[in-house]
Amino acid sequence: MVELRSYLCGQWSAGTGARQMLVNPATEAPLASASTEGLDLGAALEHARAQGGPALRALSFAERGALLKGVADAMQDARDELIGLGISNGGNTRSDAKFDVDGAIATLLAYAETGTSLGAQKFLPDGEGIQLGRSPRFHGQHVLTPRRGVAVHVNAFNFPAWGFAEKAAVALLAGMPVLSKPATSSAMLAHRIAELIVEQKLLPEGALSLLVGAPRDLIERLGAQDVLAFTGSGDTGERIRALPSVIRNSVRVNVEADSLNAAVLGPDAEPRGDMYELFLKELVRDITQKAGQKCTAIRRIIVPAAVAQEVKSDLAELLAVVKVGDPADEETRMGPLATASQLADARAGVERLGGKVAFGGTGRVLEKGFFISPVLIEEPGAAVHEHEVFGPIASLIAYTEGPAAIVTRGNGGLVCSIYSEDQAFLDETVAEVAPFHGRIYLGHPKVELSPGPGTVLPQLVHGGPGKAGGGEELGGPRGLAFYLQRTALEGARPVIAKITGIKA
Ligand code: NAP
């Protein structure tokens, strides 16, 4: 069995004491173990601050972008091996594992390009310069500079490659060293990526640290120049945010948490029409991809009452042909949940949602493994607007009036998708739901090769208000701001221009 070590202070170290087991979720066979006991987390953070930060800040944006390209290339070379780890340790089908690994590579490459376009600027301007007095000499300019601490990244289990890369790419490009903590249960993939980076010396010393296993008091050790980007459950996010040391030190925190994403079918979308078919296709993909363990997965399907029965039977028919099984088998279309506790949570979650089970159920699917069938619920209880069930489970809700009032009961989400060509309906629904969402996906049958609402693109922001954690990541160059301090420079225009190199 593999012993996963952490990469801290420029070396691989194994913790002592009790070890956490990582298993294959399809067979329950043990694959690896990890422990962080006895590791000096304070020294690890200090090493990153003292070595990684200065090394990265000595490079231009373009040079840091080139480092990201190197990491992407190394992952591309090891793609098959990485996909294999996604299948064995993540319970991903091959297609799901590709989604994770290729998404990671694409995000690294997108930020490598952003680095090229930002070039050799030392101070990143934030907006135009501002004339502050009667004379243009008295001038103001907002600038952004890298924070001097460590970017600590705590990731969820569901995207071990993409989660690692989407956060690391932005922080490294901004000039901050990264300490990444993958979720323990699926950490083999992030661990292998870190090994590739270290083996091939793709980043300067101290620019990347990896902690595999329990975080212990890592977060309590963060200071005012450090930042924390967390992805995981709302409960953990709440605990981390409320830590007295986090509050005392004003640690900048970004939380990506639960989300009750909704897909809305417009009143104009006729059954069998192109829009309706697109809606069904994207629903099935979203419910079953990664066995529904996506923060962006559709949890609430909101349809006109007049077509609710038709949607239900069409969806049930499509879900019935999704083959659930061992992801190592080529025929399999949906793998297991990641852990035994995720399976228990999903089963309990279906109970909690109430309503009627219109398709599937929570019974045992195979002798071994953490499998569950896709589940479609109709007429769910109020819990559907409060509780995210992290699995292949979605609820059908019929509307007669405008659907926005139902969507916004979710108290903030990552993505709401709307399928309609009725301009008045779109105008009203988008305006109503936008303040509650980080992203709105407008389904349209003529948009070719759209990856659907469940795919997060590096060019667009990812995050959402309220229940979704209130965070924001990615969004092209926008994402850099989290890792940079905004400072207003106020003084004589030529002096500011000389310091910053920004032409007024
Ligand atoms: P989780 O149990 O909250 O764990 C998330 C991460 O936090 C793991 O790395 C975990 O480490 C770590 N952690 C747990 N307690 C901690 C503490 N006290 N201090 C620091 N770190 C701590 O969530 P999960 O079960 O892995 O992920 C599922 C949830 O994530 C779902 O609710 C989903 O909606 C959400 N999610 C959101 C997004 C998004 O972008 N908005 C993306 C993916 C998932 P261990 O694994 O070692 O316990």
Boltz pocket constraint, residues with backbone or C-beta under 6 A from the ligand:
constraints:
  - pocket:
      binder: B
      contacts: [[A, 154], [A, 155], [A, 156], [A, 157], [A, 158], [A, 159], [A, 181], [A, 182], [A, 183], [A, 184], [A, 185], [A, 213], [A, 214], [A, 215], [A, 216], [A, 219], [A, 231], [A, 232], [A, 233], [A, 234], [A, 235], [A, 236], [A, 237], [A, 239], [A, 240], [A, 256], [A, 257], [A, 258], [A, 259], [A, 294], [A, 295], [A, 388], [A, 390], [A, 414], [A, 463], [A, 468], [A, 469]]
      max_distance: 6.0
